[in-house]
Amino acid sequence: MTSFADHLKAERRRMLLLTLLDLDGHANERSLLTALHLDGHIRETKETLREDLEFLRSTALITTSMFQETVMVARITDRGIDCAKGRVTVEGIKRPQIVG
C-alpha cells in the first residue's frame, strides 16, 4: 500500500509531464514550479521540484539541461509523452483516470 505522500508525488510528477506537453515539450523550472502552485501544490519548493525532475529524468521521461548554470530546463521525451497520455505505465507516476 502506498502512502499519501507517495500518492501526491505520483500525481505531481504526472502533472509536470502534462505541463510540459502544454508548453510545447519544454519549460524551465520556474515555469514548472508556478504550474505546480497553480494546480494546488502550493507547498512545493525548488528542491522538491528538482527531485521530481531527477526522478523523471532517471526514468527516461524527460531530459534536463542547465541554462546559464542556474536554471534547469526540462524537455519531455517520446516515452514521457506516452506516459503522460497513459500509453506507458511507470511506477511513481499517477495513471490517468478513465472518464466515461
HELIX and SHEET records of a PDB file:
HELIX    1   1 PHE A    4  ASP A   22  1                                  19    
HELIX    2   2 GLU A   29  LEU A   38  1                                  10    
HELIX    3   3 LYS A   46  SER A   58  1                                  13    
HELIX    4   4 ASP A   78  ALA A   84  1                                   7    
SHEET    1   A 3 HIS A  26  ASN A  28  0                                        
SHEET    2   A 3 VAL A  71  ILE A  76 -1                                        
SHEET    3   A 3 ILE A  62  PHE A  67 -1                                        
END                                                                             
